[in-house]
Amino acid sequence: MRTVLVSLAVFVTVLVAVVAFVSWRDRNRSLSPEDRAAVRDAGADQARHEAERHFVQGRAAGHQMPDST
């Protein structure tokens, strides 16, 4: 009985190690330099869009306020 339990524990340990290694390898392989550049460019585009939207909203709010003088 002990041999069966030890064999099962070794099998599960090896299986977990193989799954962890393959997932780590695939994750490193899936992130190519092009993907990283695309993520960086998308972040820059989003920041620029948010800045432009903020600027336009600020100008629109300034035009809606009555003159205080």
Secondary structure, DSSP 8 states (H G I E B T S, - for coil): -HHHHHHHHHHHHHHHHHHHHHHHHHHHHH--HHHHHHHHHHHHHHHHHHHHHHHHHHHHHHHHS----
